[in-house]
Amino acid sequence: MLIVGLGNPGSDYEQTRHNIGFMLIDALIKRLNAKSVTSTSFLGLTYKTKNHFLLKPQTFMNLSGDSVVKVKNFYKIEDVIVIHDDLDLPFGSLRFKRGGGHGGHNGLKSIDANIGKEYIRVRMGIGKPEHKGEVVSYVLGKFSEQQQKYLDTWIDKTCDAVLYLLEHTMEETSSLFTQKAQPQLVV
């Protein structure tokens, strides 16, 4: 299995809403004691566990698929899980989906174009800005102070879900780990 966390490389983007996928991969690397795989041809930071690969594309969000397809093809991996931020879900929510549309997410658009749409998506809701014109600054902005207090708990729960998903079906995982928004943290 290839587990991909979406985000943008560089210190300017660390801890931003758009980098929640990178945060998840970092947590999984620690939990699984994953080892780095050195290859500049993958266009990303790649890690290996006993049975799985973890990937943080270093191509910027809109070219994530270029990195995913390289790792997928090189290791002949069939199944892919993509962890990403989702504007259409309230902050703190967690959903699972196979296939479907990209919802305007440039990372998913790029992956769809490179490997098709039939992969599992772990959708982490980040909420929406008040005005549509603020989407870019919102996703590239940091979580509010109140949201940051919940972030570690949310990341831990999502790690549990991804690890469970590696051994169970998406439907079983979804029934146990789907989570609605944290209303007190929407701010």
PENOR-V383341 format. One line per field, one symbol per residue. psi: psi as a letter, one per 40 degrees, with the letter a starting at -180 (. if undefined). Layout:
# PENOR-V383341
psi = ???
This chain:
# PENOR-V383341
psi = hhhhhiahiiddeieideeddddddddddddefiiihhheeefihhihadeiiihghfeideedddddddddddefhdhhhhhiihdeiiheihiiihaaiefehdddddddddeaegihhhhhheiiidhdeedddddeiiiidddddeddddddddddddddddeiidddddddehhiigdeed.
